[in-house]
Amino acid sequence: MGGNTDVLVIGGGYAGVMAANRLTQRDDLTVTLINPRPTFVERIRLHQLVGGSDDAVVHYREVLGEGVGLVVDTVTRINVAERGVTLATGGTVGYDYLIYAVGSGSADPRVPGAVDFAYPIATLEEAQRLRRIGDSLPATASVTVVGAGPTGIETAAELAEEGRRVTLVCGAVLGPYLHSRGRRSVAKRLTKLGVTVLDGPDAKVTAVTRETVQLSDGRTLPSTLTIWTAGFGVPDLAASSGLSTDALGRLLTDETLTSVDDVHVVAAGDSAAPSDLPLRMSCQAATRIGAHAADTVLSRIAGERPMPMNLGFFGQCISLGRRAGIFQFASKDDTANRFYLGGRPGANLKEFVCQHTLKHLADEARTPGSLTWVKDDKRQELLRAKRAEALANR
């Protein structure tokens, strides 16, 4: 491709920033990042914002390359035919290539009363609102956290360490990703913090009121503040723009992260569904997928064939208040194993991961193309099995 090339990145989270920074290794690109906020949100610290130990924001000058233009706005529509996007403020921005990295947020709980009386925590604004509400409540107020994934566990632990009376309603299993050994360690720490953990098939929320949470076994829990961390949703921008998505609204791509509809649209992060087999939501996946999305665009600009994605995992880290945590080790295919690091060392490692994730972004801003990652060939086995199943069901 001759002349200057305009690359637009929608979404300034971990994936979007990594992709934008990596693109600047070519000086014939104009890279523009569009994000609704003027600051970078450390989403993996939002539970700390709710607990009052961090503000979870970093100025973009600390993580975004100097060669990347920042537009503070929201994209309301993608016009694939004309290669342009419409902004909430009414303007339009054209592109030669677009990286779709809009991230994820809360899903509609679909539980009576949850939308009206339960508070999500997936965005900066939601976490800030929760912090204000928490500050206005007496220390004795009952708090219920619904959902026992990493966000639910971390939020429950953070608030309990602050002296709150917290109940964690798991819906099923505490920490579904964790190995049973790691799960026992987390349960022990939560108990020490005073968190009441309700798990098992009867621990499903059936209704939420202003002052209660009702469970599937008929129990009614008093709850002055109900925090909803269960579920997963993505913006409907791709679907509303006529692009193919999976059932949850993630952009469908091939293994190079290229949209199945248009080679000029590439996806990254939580909003991507490569081969309809999306990766687990995590900053580890987001940064590496963001880098690969940039590599795909760079390959197409150079007239080369993009490489398929190949990403291995290390595990999952969860903070359990400010003084303890757990790092659950995993195989490269993201299957948790029996090994974990808990207690104070686990907390230190989680903090190291948080700080190092920002360092990865800043390093890529200074030296674009420098990020490397571990590979895993088992994804190809999953893809072969998926294709075989599809053929068998024809």
C-alpha positions as CSV (number, residue, x, y, z in Angstrom):
1,M,0.0,0.0,0.0
2,G,1.5,3.3,-1.1
3,G,1.3,6.6,0.8
4,N,0.1,7.2,4.3
5,T,-2.2,4.7,5.9
6,D,-4.9,5.7,8.5
7,V,-5.4,3.1,11.3
8,L,-8.2,3.7,13.7
9,V,-8.3,1.9,17.1
10,I,-11.7,2.0,18.9
11,G,-11.3,1.5,22.7
12,G,-8.4,2.6,24.9
13,G,-8.2,-0.3,27.3
14,Y,-5.4,-2.8,27.6
15,A,-5.9,-4.3,24.1
16,G,-6.5,-1.0,22.3
17,V,-3.5,0.8,23.8
18,M,-1.2,-2.1,23.1
19,A,-2.4,-2.3,19.5
20,A,-2.1,1.4,19.0
21,N,1.5,1.5,20.4
22,R,2.6,-1.5,18.4
23,L,1.4,0.1,15.2
24,T,3.8,3.0,15.5
25,Q,6.8,0.9,14.4
26,R,5.9,2.1,10.9
27,D,6.3,5.8,10.3
28,D,4.0,5.9,7.4
29,L,0.9,5.2,9.5
30,T,-1.4,7.7,11.2
31,V,-2.7,5.9,14.3
32,T,-5.7,7.4,16.1
33,L,-7.2,6.0,19.3
34,I,-10.8,6.8,20.1
35,N,-11.9,6.4,23.7
36,P,-14.8,7.8,25.8
37,R,-12.5,8.9,28.6
38,P,-9.3,11.1,28.7
39,T,-7.6,8.7,31.1
40,F,-6.6,5.0,31.0
41,V,-8.6,2.8,33.4
42,E,-6.8,0.1,35.3
43,R,-9.8,-2.2,35.2
44,I,-7.9,-4.8,37.3
45,R,-7.9,-2.3,40.1
46,L,-11.6,-1.3,40.1
47,H,-12.2,-3.4,43.2
48,Q,-9.6,-1.3,44.9
49,L,-11.4,1.9,43.9
50,V,-14.5,0.5,45.5
51,G,-12.5,-0.3,48.7
52,G,-10.8,3.1,48.7
53,S,-7.1,1.9,48.2
54,D,-6.6,3.1,44.6
55,D,-8.3,5.4,42.0
56,A,-7.7,2.9,39.2
57,V,-6.8,5.6,36.6
58,V,-3.5,6.5,34.8
59,H,-2.9,9.4,32.5
60,Y,-2.5,8.3,28.9
61,R,0.8,10.0,28.6
62,E,2.2,7.2,30.8
63,V,1.1,4.4,28.6
64,L,0.3,5.7,25.1
65,G,2.9,6.3,22.5
66,E,3.7,9.9,21.4
67,G,2.8,9.0,17.8
68,V,-0.7,8.0,18.7
69,G,-3.5,10.6,18.4
70,L,-6.1,10.5,21.1
71,V,-9.8,11.4,20.4
72,V,-12.0,11.5,23.5
73,D,-15.3,10.5,22.1
74,T,-17.6,7.5,21.6
75,V,-18.1,5.7,18.3
76,T,-21.8,5.1,17.7
77,R,-21.6,3.4,14.3
78,I,-19.1,1.8,12.0
79,N,-19.7,2.2,8.3
80,V,-17.8,-0.6,6.7
81,A,-18.7,0.3,3.1
82,E,-17.3,3.8,3.4
83,R,-14.6,2.9,5.9
84,G,-15.6,5.5,8.5
85,V,-17.0,5.8,12.0
86,T,-19.6,8.1,13.4
87,L,-18.9,9.8,16.7
88,A,-21.4,10.7,19.5
89,T,-20.5,14.3,19.1
90,G,-21.6,14.1,15.5
91,G,-18.4,14.0,13.6
92,T,-16.9,11.2,11.5
93,V,-13.5,9.7,11.2
94,G,-12.3,7.7,8.2
95,Y,-9.9,4.8,8.2
96,D,-7.9,2.4,6.0
97,Y,-7.9,-0.2,8.8
98,L,-9.8,-0.4,12.0
99,I,-9.0,-2.3,15.2
100,Y,-12.1,-3.0,17.2
101,A,-11.2,-3.1,20.9
102,V,-14.3,-1.8,22.7
103,G,-13.9,-4.2,25.7
104,S,-16.6,-5.6,27.8
105,G,-18.9,-4.6,30.7
106,S,-21.8,-5.9,32.7
107,A,-24.5,-8.0,31.2
108,D,-28.2,-7.6,31.8
109,P,-28.7,-9.6,35.0
110,R,-32.2,-10.8,33.9
111,V,-33.1,-11.3,37.6
112,P,-36.1,-9.4,38.9
113,G,-35.0,-6.2,40.7
114,A,-31.3,-6.6,39.8
115,V,-31.3,-3.7,37.3
116,D,-33.0,-1.4,39.8
117,F,-31.4,-2.4,43.1
118,A,-28.0,-4.1,42.4
119,Y,-24.9,-2.1,41.4
120,P,-22.4,-3.3,38.7
121,I,-18.7,-2.7,38.9
122,A,-17.4,-3.3,35.4
123,T,-16.6,0.3,34.5
124,L,-14.9,3.3,36.1
125,E,-18.1,5.2,36.5
126,E,-19.8,2.2,38.1
127,A,-17.0,1.7,40.6
128,Q,-16.9,5.4,41.4
129,R,-20.6,5.3,42.1
130,L,-20.2,2.3,44.4
131,R,-17.5,4.0,46.3
132,R,-19.7,7.0,47.0
133,I,-22.6,4.8,48.1
134,G,-20.3,2.8,50.3
135,D,-18.9,5.9,51.9
136,S,-22.5,7.0,52.8
137,L,-23.4,3.8,54.6
138,P,-22.7,2.9,58.2
139,A,-20.0,0.3,58.8
140,T,-22.6,-2.1,60.0
141,A,-24.6,-2.1,56.8
142,S,-24.9,-5.5,55.1
143,V,-23.2,-5.9,51.8
144,T,-24.0,-8.7,49.3
145,V,-21.6,-9.4,46.4
146,V,-23.2,-11.6,43.7
147,G,-20.8,-13.6,41.5
148,A,-17.7,-15.5,42.6
149,G,-15.4,-14.9,39.7
150,P,-12.2,-12.9,40.2
151,T,-14.1,-9.5,40.4
152,G,-16.6,-10.8,43.0
153,I,-13.9,-12.4,45.1
154,E,-11.7,-9.4,45.0
155,T,-14.5,-7.0,45.8
156,A,-15.8,-9.0,48.7
157,A,-12.3,-9.4,50.2
158,E,-11.5,-5.7,49.7
159,L,-14.7,-4.5,51.5
160,A,-14.4,-7.1,54.3
161,E,-10.9,-6.0,55.0
162,E,-12.3,-2.5,55.3
163,G,-14.6,-3.8,58.1
164,R,-17.7,-4.3,56.1
165,R,-20.2,-7.2,56.7
166,V,-20.0,-9.0,53.4
167,T,-21.8,-12.0,52.0
168,L,-20.5,-13.5,48.7
169,V,-23.2,-15.3,46.8
170,C,-21.5,-17.6,44.3
171,G,-24.4,-18.9,42.2
172,A,-22.5,-22.2,42.0
173,V,-18.8,-22.6,42.6
174,L,-16.4,-20.2,44.3
175,G,-13.7,-19.3,41.8
176,P,-14.8,-21.5,38.9
177,Y,-11.4,-21.2,37.2
178,L,-9.4,-22.3,40.3
179,H,-8.1,-25.8,41.0
180,S,-9.7,-27.3,44.1
181,R,-6.6,-26.7,46.1
182,G,-6.5,-23.0,45.2
183,R,-10.2,-22.8,45.9
184,R,-9.8,-24.1,49.4
185,S,-7.1,-21.5,50.0
186,V,-9.3,-18.7,48.8
187,A,-12.2,-19.9,50.9
188,K,-10.0,-20.0,54.0
189,R,-8.8,-16.4,53.5
190,L,-12.4,-15.1,52.9
191,T,-13.5,-16.8,56.1
192,K,-10.6,-15.2,58.0
193,L,-11.8,-11.8,56.6
194,G,-15.3,-12.5,57.9
195,V,-16.9,-13.0,54.5
196,T,-19.9,-15.4,54.5
197,V,-19.6,-17.5,51.3
198,L,-22.7,-19.1,49.9
199,D,-22.1,-21.6,47.2
200,G,-23.6,-24.7,45.7
201,P,-26.8,-25.2,43.6
202,D,-29.0,-23.4,46.1
203,A,-26.9,-20.2,46.1
204,K,-28.5,-18.6,43.0
205,V,-30.1,-15.2,43.2
206,T,-33.8,-15.2,42.1
207,A,-34.7,-11.6,43.0
208,V,-33.2,-8.4,44.4
209,T,-35.1,-5.7,46.3
210,R,-33.9,-2.4,47.9
211,E,-33.0,-4.2,51.1
212,T,-32.8,-7.9,50.3
213,V,-31.4,-10.6,48.1
214,Q,-33.6,-13.7,47.6
215,L,-32.1,-17.1,46.8
216,S,-33.3,-20.2,44.9
217,D,-33.7,-22.2,48.1
218,G,-36.1,-19.6,49.5
219,R,-33.7,-17.8,51.8
220,T,-33.9,-14.0,52.0
221,L,-30.7,-12.2,52.9
222,P,-30.7,-8.7,54.3
223,S,-28.7,-6.5,51.9
224,T,-28.3,-2.7,52.3
225,L,-25.9,-2.7,49.3
226,T,-26.0,-5.4,46.6
227,I,-23.0,-5.5,44.1
228,W,-23.5,-7.4,40.9
229,T,-20.4,-8.9,39.4
230,A,-21.9,-11.9,37.6
231,G,-22.3,-12.1,33.8
232,F,-20.5,-10.8,30.8
233,G,-21.6,-8.4,28.1
234,V,-20.0,-6.4,25.3
235,P,-21.2,-3.2,23.6
236,D,-23.5,-3.8,20.6
237,L,-21.5,-1.5,18.3
238,A,-20.5,-4.4,16.0
239,A,-23.9,-5.9,15.7
240,S,-25.7,-2.6,15.3
241,S,-23.2,-1.7,12.5
242,G,-24.1,-4.9,10.6
243,L,-21.0,-6.9,11.4
244,S,-21.1,-10.6,12.3
245,T,-21.0,-11.4,16.0
246,D,-21.3,-14.3,18.3
247,A,-24.3,-14.8,20.6
248,L,-22.9,-12.3,23.1
249,G,-22.1,-9.7,20.5
250,R,-18.4,-10.2,20.2
251,L,-17.0,-9.6,16.7
252,L,-16.5,-12.8,14.8
253,T,-13.0,-13.1,13.3
254,D,-10.7,-15.7,11.9
255,E,-7.6,-16.8,13.7
256,T,-5.7,-13.7,12.5
257,L,-8.3,-11.6,14.4
258,T,-9.7,-10.3,11.0
259,S,-13.4,-9.8,10.8
260,V,-15.2,-12.5,8.8
261,D,-17.0,-9.7,6.9
262,D,-14.1,-7.3,6.0
263,V,-10.3,-7.6,5.9
264,H,-10.0,-4.0,6.9
265,V,-11.6,-4.6,10.4
266,V,-9.6,-6.5,13.0
267,A,-10.7,-7.2,16.6
268,A,-8.8,-7.3,19.9
269,G,-9.5,-8.0,23.6
270,D,-12.8,-9.0,25.2
271,S,-14.9,-7.9,22.2
272,A,-13.2,-10.4,19.8
273,A,-14.4,-14.0,19.1
274,P,-11.7,-15.6,17.0
275,S,-13.2,-18.7,15.3
276,D,-16.1,-18.4,17.7
277,L,-13.7,-19.6,20.4
278,P,-13.0,-16.4,22.5
279,L,-10.2,-16.4,25.0
280,R,-10.8,-15.9,28.7
281,M,-11.3,-12.3,29.8
282,S,-8.0,-11.1,31.3
283,C,-5.4,-8.3,30.9
284,Q,-2.9,-11.0,30.0
285,A,-5.0,-12.1,27.0
286,A,-6.0,-8.5,26.1
287,T,-2.4,-7.1,25.8
288,R,-1.3,-10.1,23.7
289,I,-4.4,-10.1,21.5
290,G,-4.0,-6.4,21.1
291,A,-0.4,-6.9,19.9
292,H,-1.4,-9.6,17.5
293,A,-4.2,-7.5,16.1
294,A,-1.6,-4.8,15.3
295,D,0.7,-7.4,13.7
296,T,-2.2,-8.5,11.5
297,V,-2.8,-4.9,10.3
298,L,0.9,-4.4,9.8
299,S,1.2,-7.6,7.7
300,R,-1.7,-6.6,5.5
301,I,-0.2,-3.1,4.9
302,A,3.1,-4.8,4.0
303,G,1.3,-7.1,1.5
304,E,2.1,-10.1,3.6
305,R,-0.2,-12.9,4.9
306,P,-1.1,-12.4,8.6
307,M,-0.1,-15.2,11.0
308,P,-2.8,-17.0,13.0
309,M,-3.1,-16.2,16.7
310,N,-1.1,-18.3,19.1
311,L,-1.3,-17.4,22.8
312,G,-0.4,-19.4,25.9
313,F,-1.4,-18.6,29.5
314,F,0.4,-18.6,32.8
315,G,-2.6,-18.7,35.2
316,Q,-4.8,-16.3,37.1
317,C,-4.1,-14.0,40.0
318,I,-6.7,-12.8,42.5
319,S,-6.2,-10.3,45.3
320,L,-7.7,-11.1,48.7
321,G,-7.6,-7.7,50.3
322,R,-4.3,-5.8,50.5
323,R,-2.4,-8.4,52.6
324,A,-3.1,-11.6,50.8
325,G,-3.8,-13.0,47.4
326,I,-3.4,-16.1,45.2
327,F,-1.7,-16.9,41.9
328,Q,-3.3,-20.0,40.4
329,F,-0.8,-21.6,38.0
330,A,-2.1,-23.1,34.8
331,S,-0.9,-25.0,31.8
332,K,-0.4,-23.0,28.6
333,D,-3.8,-24.0,27.4
334,D,-5.3,-22.1,30.4
335,T,-6.2,-25.1,32.4
336,A,-5.6,-24.6,36.1
337,N,-3.3,-27.0,37.8
338,R,-2.7,-28.0,41.5
339,F,0.0,-25.4,42.1
340,Y,-0.7,-22.0,43.5
341,L,1.0,-19.2,45.5
342,G,-1.1,-17.8,48.3
343,G,-0.9,-15.4,51.3
344,R,1.4,-12.4,51.3
345,P,3.5,-13.8,48.4
346,G,0.3,-14.1,46.4
347,A,-0.6,-10.5,47.1
348,N,2.9,-9.3,46.1
349,L,2.7,-11.2,42.9
350,K,-0.7,-9.8,42.1
351,E,0.6,-6.3,42.6
352,F,3.6,-7.1,40.5
353,V,1.3,-8.2,37.7
354,C,-0.8,-5.0,38.0
355,Q,2.3,-2.8,37.8
356,H,4.0,-4.9,35.1
357,T,0.9,-4.8,32.9
358,L,1.3,-1.0,32.7
359,K,5.0,-1.4,32.1
360,H,4.2,-3.7,29.1
361,L,2.1,-0.9,27.6
362,A,4.7,1.8,28.4
363,D,7.6,-0.4,27.0
364,E,5.6,-0.9,23.8
365,A,5.1,2.8,23.5
366,R,8.8,3.4,23.7
367,T,9.9,0.4,21.7
368,P,7.0,-0.7,19.4
369,G,7.1,-4.3,18.5
370,S,9.0,-5.4,21.6
371,L,6.3,-7.4,23.4
372,T,6.6,-11.2,23.1
373,W,4.5,-13.9,24.6
374,V,4.4,-17.7,25.3
375,K,2.8,-19.9,22.6
376,D,0.3,-22.8,22.9
377,D,-0.4,-25.2,20.1
378,K,-3.4,-26.8,21.8
379,R,-5.7,-24.2,20.4
380,Q,-5.3,-25.9,17.0
381,E,-6.6,-29.1,18.6
382,L,-9.7,-27.2,19.8
383,L,-10.3,-25.8,16.3
384,R,-10.0,-29.2,14.7
385,A,-12.4,-30.7,17.2
386,K,-14.8,-27.8,16.6
387,R,-14.7,-28.3,12.8
388,A,-15.2,-32.0,13.2
389,E,-18.2,-31.4,15.4
390,A,-19.7,-29.0,12.9
391,L,-19.3,-31.5,10.1
392,A,-20.9,-34.3,12.2
393,N,-23.9,-32.1,13.0
394,R,-24.6,-31.2,9.3
